[in-house]
Amino acid sequence: MTDHTRTIKEFIVKEFMPDVPVKQLETDYDLLAGGVIDSLGLLRAILWLEDTFQIPLHDAEITPETFRSVKAIDAFIEQMHHRVNAT
């Protein structure tokens, strides 16, 4: 887990789960199976990732699994940062 976890949790709660305290959102909670993020939510999350973390997602392999949980989103951010820094 990285220091991005809190930022990701805050976004998820603000956009999709406004009645849930940030500290209550588990990093491995299945956001897709739980109905938190749907197809429109995926688009919002992709745009948020691009803006917040300056990640060029047009070249990334984005799948619903990328947004399965806070932990998965965090791992994706780390992977993309390594890819961008390697070029």
Kinemage of the C-alpha trace (Angstrom):
@kinemage 1
@onewidth
@group {chain A} dominant
@subgroup {mainchain}
@vectorlist {calphas} color= white
{ca met a 1} P 0.000 0.000 0.000
{ca thr a 2} L 1.234 3.475 -0.803
{ca asp a 3} L 0.515 6.989 0.350
{ca his a 4} L -2.035 7.252 -2.495
{ca thr a 5} L -4.445 5.047 -0.582
{ca arg a 6} L -6.063 7.874 1.387
{ca thr a 7} L -6.469 10.002 -1.754
{ca ile a 8} L -8.120 7.094 -3.570
{ca lys a 9} L -10.414 6.359 -0.638
{ca glu a 10} L -11.429 10.013 -0.379
{ca phe a 11} L -12.325 10.085 -4.087
{ca ile a 12} L -14.349 6.853 -3.896
{ca val a 13} L -16.271 8.018 -0.840
{ca lys a 14} L -16.900 11.521 -2.207
{ca glu a 15} L -18.054 10.352 -5.633
{ca phe a 16} L -19.733 7.018 -4.947
{ca met a 17} L -20.271 6.402 -1.223
{ca pro a 18} L -21.041 9.750 0.450
{ca asp a 19} L -22.640 8.112 3.496
{ca val a 20} L -19.547 6.044 4.337
{ca pro a 21} L -16.675 7.464 6.394
{ca val a 22} L -13.326 7.249 4.576
{ca lys a 23} L -11.778 5.214 7.389
{ca gln a 24} L -14.524 2.602 7.022
{ca leu a 25} L -13.736 1.815 3.375
{ca glu a 26} L -11.520 -1.267 3.346
{ca thr a 27} L -8.734 -1.286 0.756
{ca asp a 28} L -9.762 -4.711 -0.528
{ca tyr a 29} L -13.547 -4.083 -0.649
{ca asp a 30} L -14.856 -5.162 -4.082
{ca leu a 31} L -16.152 -1.898 -5.534
{ca leu a 32} L -17.522 -3.566 -8.675
{ca ala a 33} L -19.320 -6.520 -7.080
{ca gly a 34} L -20.597 -4.195 -4.361
{ca gly a 35} L -22.201 -1.971 -7.002
{ca val a 36} L -20.180 1.053 -5.956
{ca ile a 37} L -18.586 1.668 -9.360
{ca asp a 38} L -20.578 1.034 -12.533
{ca ser a 39} L -19.650 1.697 -16.178
{ca leu a 40} L -20.238 5.450 -15.867
{ca gly a 41} L -18.299 5.427 -12.614
{ca leu a 42} L -15.387 3.764 -14.402
{ca leu a 43} L -15.227 6.686 -16.815
{ca arg a 44} L -15.259 9.185 -13.950
{ca ala a 45} L -12.534 7.251 -12.152
{ca ile a 46} L -10.363 7.127 -15.287
{ca leu a 47} L -10.614 10.889 -15.763
{ca trp a 48} L -9.873 11.443 -12.081
{ca leu a 49} L -6.762 9.240 -12.276
{ca glu a 50} L -5.469 11.173 -15.274
{ca asp a 51} L -6.044 14.542 -13.602
{ca thr a 52} L -4.949 13.665 -10.091
{ca phe a 53} L -1.875 11.574 -10.809
{ca gln a 54} L -0.878 12.938 -14.256
{ca ile a 55} L -0.950 9.457 -15.719
{ca pro a 56} L -1.326 9.223 -19.522
{ca leu a 57} L -4.043 6.588 -19.544
{ca his a 58} L -4.640 6.651 -23.290
{ca asp a 59} L -1.786 4.165 -23.650
{ca ala a 60} L -2.625 2.101 -20.578
{ca glu a 61} L -4.359 -1.226 -20.522
{ca ile a 62} L -7.386 -0.356 -18.436
{ca thr a 63} L -9.800 -3.073 -17.447
{ca pro a 64} L -12.578 -3.212 -14.876
{ca glu a 65} L -10.150 -5.186 -12.681
{ca thr a 66} L -8.078 -2.010 -12.391
{ca phe a 67} L -10.943 -0.529 -10.369
{ca arg a 68} L -11.929 -3.659 -8.431
{ca ser a 69} L -10.726 -2.177 -5.117
{ca val a 70} L -8.779 0.682 -3.595
{ca lys a 71} L -5.831 -1.703 -3.417
{ca ala a 72} L -6.112 -2.471 -7.171
{ca ile a 73} L -6.318 1.226 -8.091
{ca asp a 74} L -3.285 1.933 -5.915
{ca ala a 75} L -1.308 -0.875 -7.581
{ca phe a 76} L -2.276 0.459 -11.009
{ca ile a 77} L -1.064 3.964 -10.121
{ca glu a 78} L 2.268 2.559 -8.948
{ca gln a 79} L 2.597 0.456 -12.098
{ca met a 80} L 1.876 3.449 -14.330
{ca his a 81} L 4.309 5.689 -12.446
{ca his a 82} L 7.048 3.091 -12.904
{ca arg a 83} L 6.212 2.775 -16.603
{ca val a 84} L 6.237 6.553 -17.137
{ca asn a 85} L 9.493 6.971 -15.190
{ca ala a 86} L 11.140 4.130 -17.123
{ca thr a 87} L 10.703 5.910 -20.449
